Amino acid sequence: MPTICDLVFLDTETTGLSITGDDIWEFAAIRRHPDGTETELHLFIEHNVNKMRKQPESFRDDHAARYDYRTAVPRGDAAATIAEFLQDKPLIVGAVPNFDTERLAYLLGEFGWAPPWNYHLLDVETLAVGWITAARRAGYDFPPLTLPWRSDELAAACGVEPPATGERHTAKGDARWVKRWYDVVMFNA
């Protein structure tokens, strides 16, 4: 399915679930242009490290292993870099992308930037549910869907393996996973 606008596959890692009370500490995005070329952006962002205390141990351990405060980008600089990368109204593709865009809009707004992406968001999980449902109706053997679904299981039902251990729940690993998943659902229909 050709596009006339850019697609951006993105993910964030945060210190928690609150839009205003937690911080984005990792951002990754892959911008696909209509000609098929891609550019990537990956940032570690300065944040209040104490907010990680309320996260599950596995998330705290991952943060401790990967986050380097010496190379992290100040929040204002990160906001400007992200706003520039997402300019010109690309379509955001993610796994529950509103989680990321709501927090990104808050971060950008802190520094005077308006959300530069198209307000239509593409949720690869919702696309997958439609794809699997259509395939089942066409007689293909797919497992029945139960709500609420788990993203790893839903992706596996589409033939897309989640990122390997160590890549899962990293912004870069999850953005790349979303891109692979989108391509399977949209181009292997």
Salt bridges, closest charged atoms under 4 A:
ASP6 OD2 - ARG31 NE 2.59
ASP6 OD2 - HIS33 ND1 3.01
ASP22 OD1 - LYS54 NZ 2.72
ASP23 OD1 - LYS51 NZ 3.17
ASP23 OD1 - ARG75 NH1 3.78
GLU26 OE2 - HIS42 NE2 2.71
GLU26 OE1 - ARG66 NH2 2.54
GLU38 OE2 - ARG32 NE 2.93
GLU38 OE1 - LYS179 NZ 2.81
GLU40 OE1 - ARG176 NH2 3.20
ASP62 OD1 - ARG66 NE 2.68
ASP68 OD1 - ARG70 NE 2.97
GLU102 OE1 - ARG103 NH1 3.78
GLU110 OE2 - ARG75 NH2 2.37
ASP152 OD1 - ARG168 NH2 2.89
GLU153 OE2 - ARG150 NE 3.51
ASP174 OD1 - ARG168 NH1 3.11
ASP183 OD1 - ARG32 NH1 2.81
